[in-house]
Amino acid sequence: MLFNHAPAAVSYTFDEPNLVSVAGLVPVMAFAQSTGLAGLAEEKITVRNTGADKGANPEAKISSLVAGMVAGADSIDDVDLLRHGGMGSLFEKVYAPSTLGSHLRAYTHGHVKQLAAVSSSFLASLGAKTPLLPVPTTAEGKKTGAVFVDIDDTVIEVFSPKKQGAGYGYNKTRGLNALLVTATTTESSPVIIGQQLRKGAAHSARGADKTLADALSTLKRVPGRGAPVVVRADSAYYGAKIAAAALRAGADLSVTVRLDQKIKKTIATVEDQAWQKIEYKDAIFDEATGTSLCAWIRRSRRPSPPLRTRRGRRSSTRTRSSMRPPAPGSLRPRSLKSRSPPSHRRVKTSRSLVGSSCVGY
């Protein structure tokens, strides 16, 4: 039996004129304004004006979009929450979603680069007001830590085949591919220093060298940085272009090699006495894998549950390491001193194990 009437659409709005639903926007946008977000947008974004004024006041429109995203909007229509209730008494030049959508639709690839310039300059200005990437320092002022730069991509799922750029990527999901570059230290949370939205079917390494180079250039502009930089990437970015981009910027490189036949043959030629043990702090013995090469796993800093690696798959269906907490009662006390971690070749590796090989981890 089917219902032959369309259900009535119901929408909810916060319409009390004396209240605001997102009061936290006040300090956030005040800080953004004092850091120069609006001024940078006005200086760098040059959308051609039309009879509909699509290019007018880019600083106010960009600020409105940022405020909407901070408040939880994930579509243009959702930005209308900035006009609910008493928001008009707190902010001025709050545009309707249709106006903001018209502004964005006037963008070209060059305008996207202008937005990237705004983001880079804003990050530098933000770093001048608060320490974004603090590194442990000795009493003599010597840096004892490093800044870790991670590059990776993710697929943002979309549901319409008509979505511009939508396609099927490595995880067989229709979506858009977002390439992200983050920087972090042992004393800070990750900070996004570079990003690029690409077609869903884009290969992970497509254009990654240029994005990485731009991100490392942005990192140099962040005040207070003086520690060595280590770029970390999984096997999808194993190639000369990524290596060259990192080395040109003066950074060290840690990249997972692809476990192809050549690498397997090379590993087979390594003599037993040439392998060296790597002992990780707070290592946990994985009961599921026994005494295999992947038996000893390292606890990640954020989040803290142990890692359980998966065996190799084809590159078209490569799977990242799963992170999951142990089931209640599934861990039995065991003396770790009675076991020795397996021998490994000494290599630099990322905190997370990504790719098809456990060798060198």
Secondary structure as UniProt FT lines:
FT   TURN            17..18
FT   TURN            23..24
FT   HELIX           25..35
FT   HELIX           37..44
FT   TURN            51..52
FT   TURN            54..55
FT   HELIX           58..70
FT   TURN            71..72
FT   HELIX           77..83
FT   HELIX           85..89
FT   HELIX           97..105
FT   HELIX           109..129
FT   TURN            139..140
FT   STRAND          147..157
FT   TURN            161..162
FT   TURN            164..165
FT   STRAND          167..168
FT   TURN            170..171
FT   STRAND          174..184
FT   TURN            186..187
FT   STRAND          191..198
FT   TURN            200..201
FT   TURN            204..207
FT   HELIX           208..221
FT   TURN            223..224
FT   STRAND          229..233
FT   HELIX           235..237
FT   HELIX           240..248
FT   TURN            249..250
FT   STRAND          252..255
FT   HELIX           261..268
FT   HELIX           272..274
FT   STRAND          276..277
FT   TURN            281..282
FT   STRAND          284..285
FT   TURN            287..291
FT   TURN            293..294
FT   STRAND          296..297
FT   STRAND          307..308
FT   HELIX           315..317
FT   STRAND          322..323
FT   TURN            328..329
FT   HELIX           336..338
FT   STRAND          343..344
FT   TURN            359..360
//
